[in-house]
Amino acid sequence: MFILRDMPIKRRVFWVIMVTSMLSVVVGSGISMFFSVRYRRESLRRDLTGLAEMISDNCLVSLEYNIPEDTDKLLASLKRRPSITYAEIHDIRGNNFANYHRGSNMNLVPKHDAEVTSDGHITADDHLHVWQPIIFEGKQIGDLHLFDDMSDVHQSFRRDITILSIVIVMVMTVAFAMTVSLHSLISNPIADLSGVAKRISTDGDYSLRAEHRTGGDIGLLVGSFNNMLEYIENANREQKSLVHELEEKNIELERFTYTVSHDLKSPLITIKGFVGQLRKHMQSGEQERIDKDVNRVEFAADKMINLLKDLLELSRVGRVAGDVQTLSFNDVVNHTLPQLEGVIQARGVAMYIDDNMPNVTIDTMRFHEVIQNLVENAVKFMGDQKKPKISIGCRKDGEKNVFFVSDNGMGIEEDYREKVFGLFEQLNQNIDGTGIGLTIVRRIVEIHGGSIWAEDGDDESGVTFCFTVSLTDDLNNENGDDNNDGRTT
């Protein structure tokens, strides 16, 4: 490698191709040989194991009634397997009951005093030794030992070595010829590219460009190199603009973090309302209602603290980072609406909630805020509607569940339905608000993998805010369609 490091590009390409080709062929051949030998040895082991099981089954009677002549005849059939050099059967006391050996030379009998493995085989003295217990009526009455000299495996290995050697020689010959003929097509454009890169690193002039001389991958490389230079050149020009934009984004983020605290107004209204109820119930001594009022005040206070903490965290991390649960969307709505009871009753709004809405996997605290913002927004923009109502439900749009919060209030003109989601956007300056509620709603929906948009509302008036959640889990819920027989609260 150190030798190649200082070579000219042409020689380096030549030797890299040659060495890589040689190593690839050798390593690939070695791996192929390794697995080929391993496969053949494993196949031989399985074959011998099956043969041992068959012999064991056929010598049960001979071994049980001490008829070694029948067993000798059975073992003599192993002559059809020339690679099996020796076989013997022991009785229950370990005595040699019958045996077979290839040829008349007993010196060919392999040593087999080594213990076999738990799966009944071992390789020793270049033989594969397979041991098979002989079982009769649940008791071992003897065992069988088979020895194979693995000549078939060795013969196949030698044949494969010969074939692979011929293949390696042919591949290296072809690789050498092709490298000599074609390496200049690669090295020349790369050498030119290297020259341009050296000039750029020396002069810092990113207006230089490499010359196109060929197509294909080399041409793509040159084109990509030129595109990279153009990108760097443009990036240098835009750096100051990007820094200025980043500063503005940071200022906007600080404003977002500060202003979002105003969304805690609704829990405070609830607390204030129930404190008044608490005074009245304390005067009348209604303990049950006092406990309920205290619980609601405590819940609203906790909600206010958690909202502030989670919203500040959301502005920093921009991802789902709370208590993620899978639950019915009805539970989400029913846990949120009590915090809005004050503003809902003050405006006299009738609430309609679909039954059996599907399950969703969400950050529950954040989605309480989605429902809170959408309902508060609907109440706030009811206008002079004499019979205000808000509907919360779900409908099917193809395979998706589309959740919605719909009202019959003032509505939003179509040209402004996207603008309302912008940060600090207020379409009606006469109505109290920070213009950040719908921005927060969109952000929470998007970090749950969904989207939100505005449509026409109920009774040809008002507006409907629709949103999806990509983590919807409705495997056990098939009633996600729009239900016109809603439950009134």
C-alpha positions, 0 to 999 in steps of 0.5 A, spaced: 500 500 500 505 504 501 508 503 494 501 504 491 501 511 495 506 515 491 505 512 484 502 516 478 495 515 477 495 511 471 500 506 474 496 506 481 489 505 477 493 499 473 495 495 480 489 497 484 485 493 479 490 487 478 491 486 485 483 487 487 481 482 481 486 477 484 484 478 491 477 478 489 478 471 485 482 468 491 478 470 497 471 468 493 474 462 491 477 460 498 470 462 501 467 457 496 471 452 497 470 452 504 463 452 504 463 446 499 467 442 503 463 443 509 457 442 505 460 435 503 462 433 510 455 435 513 452 431 507 456 425 508 455 425 516 447 425 514 448 420 509 452 415 514 447 417 520 441 415 516 445 408 514 447 407 521 439 408 523 437 403 518 442 398 520 441 398 527 433 397 525 435 391 521 439 388 526 435 388 532 433 381 532 440 378 531 443 382 537 437 380 541 437 373 540 445 372 539 445 371 532 452 374 529 451 370 523 445 374 520 449 381 523 455 379 519 451 378 512 448 385 514 454 388 515 457 385 508 452 389 504 457 395 506 461 393 500 457 397 496 460 403 499 467 403 498 469 409 502 466 405 508 473 402 511 470 399 517 464 397 521 462 394 528 457 392 532 457 391 540 452 388 544 450 391 551 456 389 555 461 392 550 463 386 546 464 385 539 458 382 536 460 383 529 464 387 524 466 389 517 472 391 514 474 393 507 479 388 504 483 383 508 488 388 511 486 389 518 491 395 519 486 399 515 482 399 521 482 406 524 483 407 531 476 409 535 478 410 542 476 417 542 469 419 545 464 421 539 460 428 540 453 429 543 450 428 536 453 421 535 459 423 530 467 425 530 472 426 525 479 422 527 485 419 523 482 422 517 476 418 518 468 420 519 466 416 525 459 415 526 456 412 532 448 409 533 445 406 539 441 400 538 434 401 541 429 395 542 423 396 546 426 402 549 432 399 552 439 400 549 441 393 547 448 395 543 451 400 539 454 401 532 460 404 529 461 406 522 468 409 519 468 413 512 475 415 510 471 421 506 475 419 500 469 422 496 470 428 499 477 429 498 476 427 491 471 432 490 476 437 493 481 436 489 477 436 483 474 443 485 481 445 486 483 444 479 477 447 476 478 453 481 485 454 479 484 454 472 478 459 473 483 464 477 488 463 471 483 465 466 480 471 470 487 474 471 489 473 464 483 477 462 483 482 467 490 483 465 489 484 458 483 489 460 486 493 465 492 494 460 487 496 454 482 500 458 485 503 464 487 510 461 479 511 460 479 511 467 486 514 469 486 520 464 479 524 466 481 522 474 488 525 473 485 532 470 480 532 475 486 531 480 489 537 477 483 542 478 482 540 485 489 541 486 489 548 483 482 550 487 486 548 494 492 552 492 488 558 489 481 558 493 478 559 486 471 555 486 470 558 479 474 553 476 471 547 472 473 540 470 473 539 463 468 534 460 471 528 456 467 522 457 460 520 459 458 514 464 460 514 471 467 518 470 463 523 466 458 523 472 463 524 477 466 530 473 459 533 473 458 532 480 465 535 482 463 541 478 456 541 481 459 541 488 464 547 486 458 551 484 454 549 490 460 551 494 461 558 490 453 559 491 454 557 499 459 562 500 455 568 497 449 566 501 452 565 507 451 572 510 444 571 508 443 565 511 446 567 518 441 573 518 435 569 516 437 564 522 438 570 527 431 572 525 428 565 526 431 565 533 428 571 535 421 568 532 422 562 536 423 567 543 417 570 541 413 564 540 416 561 547 414 567 550 407 568 547 405 561 548 404 562 555 398 566 554 394 559 552 394 558 559 388 563 560 383 557 559 385 553 565 385 560 569 378 562 567 376 555 569 379 555 576 376 562 577 369 560 575 370 554 580 373 558 585 366 562 585 362 556 585 366 553 591 365 559 595 357 558 594 358 551 595 362 552 602 356 557 604 351 552 603 355 546 606 354 541 600 361 537 601 360 533 595 360 539 590 365 542 594 370 536 593 368 536 586 370 543 585 376 543 589 378 537 584 377 541 578 381 547 580 387 542 582 386 539 575 386 545 572 392 548 575 396 542 574 394 542 567 396 549 566 403 547 569 404 541 565 402 546 558 407 551 560 412 545 561 411 541 555 410 547 550 416 550 552 419 543 551 416 543 544 419 549 542 426 546 543 425 539 541 420 539 535 418 532 537 413 528 540 416 528 547 411 526 552 406 520 555 405 517 549 398 512 549 394 508 545 386 510 547 380 512 544 379 519 541 373 520 545 377 519 551 382 525 549 375 529 548 372 527 554 378 529 558 379 536 555 372 539 555 371 539 563 377 544 562 373 548 557 366 548 561 367 555 563 367 558 556 362 553 553 357 555 558 358 562 558 357 562 550 351 557 551 354 552 546 351 546 544 357 540 544 356 534 539 361 528 540 361 522 535 360 516 539 365 510 538 371 514 535 377 510 533 383 509 537 389 513 536 397 513 539 398 520 541 402 524 546 396 525 550 398 532 553 399 535 547 393 533 544 389 535 550 392 542 547 389 541 540 382 540 542 383 545 547 385 550 542 380 548 536 374 548 541 376 555 544 377 558 537 370 556 535 367 559 541 371 565 540 369 566 533 361 564 534 360 571 532 352 573 533 350 566 532 343 565 536 344 557 537 352 556 537 354 549 536 360 545 536 361 538 533 367 533 534 368 527 530 371 522 525 370 520 518 373 516 513 377 518 507 379 512 504 384 508 508 385 514 513 381 517 519 380 524 519 378 527 525 374 534 525 372 540 530 366 544 526 362 550 528 357 554 525 360 561 527 363 566 523 367 562 518 373 563 515 374 566 507 377 560 503 383 565 501 385 566 508 384 558 510 391 557 510 394 563 513 390 562 519 396 557 521 401 562 520 405 564 527 401 570 530 396 571 524 390 574 527 384 575 522 380 579 526 384 584 531 378 586 535 377 579 538 382 577 543 388 572 542 395 572 540 394 569 534 398 563 536 393 557 538 392 554 531 400 555 529 401 550 536 395 546 533 399 545 526 405 543 530 403 538 534 399 535 529 405 535 524 410 532 529 405 526 530 405 525 522 399 528 520 396 534 517 391 539 518 386 544 514 380 548 514 373 547 510 366 549 510 363 549 517 356 546 519 349 549 516 353 553 510 356 557 516 362 557 520 369 553 519 371 545 520 378 544 522 380 537 519 386 533 521 389 526 521 394 522 525 399 517 522 399 513 528 392 511 528 391 504 531 384 502 529 385 495 528 379 493 533 375 499 531 371 499 525 366 505 527 370 511 525 365 513 520 362 520 521 356 518 526 350 523 525 347 521 531 352 525 536 351 525 543 349 532 546 353 535 552 
